[in-house]
Amino acid sequence: MNKKYTTIAIYIVITAVIIMTAGELIINYKNIFGLIGGLWELLWTVFRPATIGFAIAYLLFPVVKKLNGFFMLFEKSINKRNPEVRSHWALSVATTWFLVLAGISAVLTVLVSTVTENVKFVSIIEMSKAAETIVLATEDFYRKALQFLGTLNIAASDVDAVLKNFGETAIGWFQNASNNFAGSVSSVVSSMGTLLFSIIFSIYFMVDGDNILNYWKRVLQILLPEKIYTGIGMVIEDADRCFSGYIRGQIADAIIMAVIFSVVLSIIKVPYAVVIGILSGIGNLIPYIGPVVAYGGVALSCLMSGDIKKLILAVVIVFIIQTIDGNVINPKLLSSSIQVHPLLVISALLIGGSIGGVLGMLLAVPLGALIKLEFDRFVKYRMEK
């Protein structure tokens, strides 16, 4: 028994196994990728409700925390003899969900009432019908906008073609956005089981979130070296600071702007005011897109009706609302930790849109802020070292 040649033989056997395995993978890559894809689809079907539930719980957590503090303060004020105050976390979670459902129903009631021109309360069961009404109004707006662009008569044919292509591209973007929105709504309606389990997961995450978080902290602290555990904790804290304030603030800003635009434009009787309001609110989720959608929608709607005075008034109102949003509402809602240069914002939006579409553009800015924060921290570490 020669130890040297035995070691060489073991290395030869291992190398041969690796080469044969790699060859089999290359030859049967279609079947292997198909198996991986099927396994991933199965896992995603199982974990999708948990992922959606975690996202919902993450967004609603500050509301639950505020309500819990309010309930504890209220109990302390009415029970001054007992200094010990209990936590009302479960009641706060139930109240949060009640406020969310009531808010969704109220917003849809306002939107559908402005579309149908008569007040009608929209219950949770009728939300799919309300969404269908809004989508039909969007499609009607798209069809009439195309007819209006077809009636434009410009002397220079090249300029006419450019304007028409630009108009069709812009309106096509609106149509795709509305179709995606409609597809999302119909998908949610047709997947009530997934939605129900997502809500259940979110409730469990909100009720028992601290225990789950402390459990995984203990597990990672035991399994990982101290340096790696500390680094992961710092990255998670940075990610929470970058994502939480930005995403919650953008969603709240989008809802507020959609309601304001819909109501105000309906008051001055701009055609398709609700459609413009909804699209502007969706556009406000992404920096610089909301104002473009608002001005473009108002211009198309008023030009189609031939009311120049209303167009001027609507543009002035949109300018005032966007100014208030940009200087008052949006800065109040967004976290102060999201401080990135406009060039980085634009670059992040382009990259996020090319990779993940609308969702990628929504997550691009906080992700870019997180990458910049970690890069600055790394540079500072290297300088100190």
N, C-alpha and C positions, 0 to 999 in steps of 0.2 A: 504494500500500500504506500504509494508515493503522494505525499501531501500536496506537493507542487502541481503534479499532473492531475490530481483529483480536483483541485481548485480550477485549473484550466478547463477540465471536462465539464464542470458545473457551469462555468461561464459560457461554454459552447452550447450546452443544452438550453440555457436561458435565452441566449441569442437566437437560436433556431426557433424556439417557441415564439419569441417576439416577432421574428420575420414571418412565420407561418400565420400568426394571428393577424398581423398587419395585412398580409396578402388576402386572407379571408375577408377582412373588413373592406378592402378595396373592391374585391370581386362582388361581394354581396351588400354593397353600401345602400342600394335601394331598399332592400328588405330590412336592413338594420335601421335606417332612418325612418322607414315606415313604422317599425316596431317602437322606436323612440317617440315618434309623433303620436302613435296611439296611446302609449303609456302616459305621455304628457297631457293628452286630451282627457284621459281618465282622471289623472291627478288634478287637473284644472277643474274638472266637473265637481270633484270632491271639495277642493280648497277654494273654489270661487266664492261661495257664500261667506266663508270665513274671511277672505280678503276684502270683499265688499263690506262686510260687517265691521271689520277693523277700520276701514277708511271712514265709515259713517261715525263710529265711536270716536275716532281721532278728531273729526271735525266738530262733533257736538260736545266734546269733553269740557271745553271752557264754559259752556252754558250750564252744564251740570254742576260744575265747581262753583259758579256764581250763585246758582239757586240754592245749593247746599249751604253756602255761607249766609244767604238771606234767611233760610229756615232756622239755622242755628241762632242767628241774631234775634229772630222773632221769638224763638223759644226762651232765650235769655231775658228778653224784655218782659215776657208775661210770667216767667217763673224766677223771680229774683231771689227767692229763698234758697233754691238749689243752685249752687255755683257750677255744678257739672252739667254740661250741655252735650246731648247726644248728636251724632251725625245722622242726617236725614238723606243719605245718599240714594237709597232706593226711591224715596218720594221725589227726589230731584230728577232722577232718570225718567220716572213716569211723567212728571210735569214737563220735562223737556220734549218728550215724544208727543205729548198732547199739544204743546205749542207749535211743534214742527208741522203736525198734520193740520192744525187749525190755520197756520200761516199759509200752507200750500193751498188749502181749500179757499181761503180768502183771496189770494192772488189770482187763482184761476177764475174765481167769481168775478173779480174786477175785469180781467181780460176778456172772458167770454161775454160779459155784459156789454162791453164796448164793441165787440165784434157783432153781436146779434142785436144791439141797440135796445135791449130790454134787460132789466135786472133779473137774474136768475141765480139762485144759490147753487154752487157746485159741490156736491158731496164727494167723498173719497171714491165711492163706487163709480161716479160719473166722470172721473178725471180722464179716462180714455176718450170719452165722447168730446170732452172739452178740448183735448189735444187734437182730435180729428178735425174739429171746427176751425181751430187756429191754422192747422196745416192746409185745409181747403182754402182759407183766406189767403195764405201765402202763395199757393199755386195760382189763384186767380190774379193776384198781384203780379206774379211772374209772367203770366200769359198776356195781361194787358200791357205790361212794360215792353214785351217783345213787339206787340202790335204798334206801340207808340214809336219805338225805334225804327220800325219798318216804314213809318210815314215821314221820317226825316228826309228833306230834300236839300242837299248841299251841292253847289255847283261843281266843285272839284271831286271827281269820283274817288281819287285816292284818299282824300280826307274823309269822305263819306264811309269808305270801307273801313278805315282805321277806327272811326267813331263807332261804327256799328259793331265791329269786332270787340272793341273795348266794352261797349254796353252789354253785348251778349255774354262776354266773359264775366263781367261783374254780376249780372243777373244770374248767370249760371252758378256762380259761387253762392249767391243767396239761395238758389234752388237746391244745390247740394247740401247746404247747411240745414235747410228746412227738411229735406229728405232724410238726412242723417238723424235729425232730431225726431222726426216721425218714426224712423226705424227703431231708434232707441226706446221711444215710448211704447211702440207696439211690441218690441222685444220684452220690455218689462212687464207689459200686460199679459203676454203669452207665457211668461216665465214666472208666474206668481209663486210657484214653489221656491225658486231660487231667491226671490225677493223676500218671501216670508222667512226663510232660514237665515238670510242676511240680516234681517231685522232682529231675529232671535240672537244671532251671534253678537250683533252690536250691543244689544241689551246686556248680555253676559259680560262682554268686554267692558262696558261702562260700569256695571255693578261690581264686578270682581277684578277690575283692571289692575289695581294696586297689588293684589296678591299674585296675579299672573306675572307682573313685572318683577316683583321681588323674588319670585321663584326662579325666573330665568337669570336674574342677576347672580343669585347664589350658584346656579349651575355653571354659568360662564366663569365666575370667579374661581370655582374649583377646577374646571377643566383647562383653562387657559393660563399661560404665564401672566404675571402681574403687569408687565410692560404692555403686552398685547391687550389685556383686559382694559387697562387705563386708556390706551389709544382708541379702542372701539367705543368706550364710553364717551370720550371727547367728540368723536365723529357723530355719534347718535345725538348728543346734545346740540351740536352745530346743525345737524340736519333738522332736528325738531324746531330750532329757532328760525331757520331759513324757510322751512316749508309751512309750519303751522300758521304764522302770521300772514304770509303771502296768500296761501290758498284760501284760508277762511276769509280774509279781507277781500279777495277778488270775487269770491262767490257772493258775499254779502253786497259788494258794490254792484255786481251784475244784476242781482235781484232788485236792488233799489233803483238803479238806472232804468231797468226794463219797466218797472211800475211807473216811475216818473214820466218817462217818455210816452208810454201808452196813455196815461191819464191826461197829460198836458196837451199832447198832439190831438187827442180826441176832443178836448175842450174847444180847441180852435178849428176842429172839424177838418183835419188833414186826412185825406183818403188813406186807408190801410194803416191807421195810426198804431193799432195793436201789433200788426206784423212788423212795422218799423221798430217799435219799442222792444219786442222780443229779440229781433235780430241785433239791435244795438246793445241790449243787455248781454247776449251771448258774445258779441264782439268785444265787450268790455272785459271779458275774462282774459283777453290777450292784449298786452299793451299796444297802443297806437291803432288798433283795429276798430274799436268802438266808435270813435269820432268819424272815421271814414264811412262806416256803415250808416251812421245816423245822418250825416250830410247827404250821402248818396241816395239813401232811401227817401228822404224828404224831397230832394230835387226831382227824382224820378216820379214820385207820387204826385207832386204839385204840377209838374210839367205835363203829365198825362191828362190831368184835369184842366189844364190851361189857365190856372189861377196864379198869376205872377205875384199879386199882392200877398196872397197866402204863403207863397214860396218865400218871399222876403221875411215875412213875420215868423215863419217856421224856422228859417235859418238863424234869425236873431235869437229865437228862444233856444234852439239847439246850442248855439254858441254860449249863451248864458248858463245853461244847465251843465255843459261840458266844462266851463270855467269853474263853476262851483264844485263840480266833482273833482277836477284836477287839483284844486287848491284847498278844498275843505274836506269833502267826504272821503275821497280815496286816501289821502295821507292819514286821516284819523283811523281808517279801517285797517290799513296795512301796518305791519310791524316795522319798527324803526331799524331792525337788524337787516332788512333787505336794502342794502345800499350798493348798487352796482352802476357802473358807467353806462350811459345810453348805447354806446357802441357795443358793449358786451351784451346788453339786452337784445339788440337787433341781431347780433351774431348768434346768440342762443336761440332766438325765435326761428331763424333760418335753419339751423341745424336740427332743432327739435321738430320743426314742421316736416323736414325731409325724412326724419327717422320715424316719428310717431304720429304724424298728422296733427289734428287739433289737440288731442291729449298731450302729445309731445310739446306743442307750443305752450300749453298751459303749465306744464311742469318744467319747461326749459329755463325760465328765469330763476326760480329758487334753486334749481340744480346748478345753474351757472354761478349763482351766488355762493353755494356750498363749495363748489370746486375752487373758486377764487379764494374763499376763506381758508380752505385747507392748503392751497398753494402758498398763500402768504405766510401761514403758520410754518410750513416746511422751510421756506426761505429764511424766516426768522430763526428757526432752529439751526440751520446750516451756518448762518452768520454767527450765532452765539458759539457754535461748536468750533 
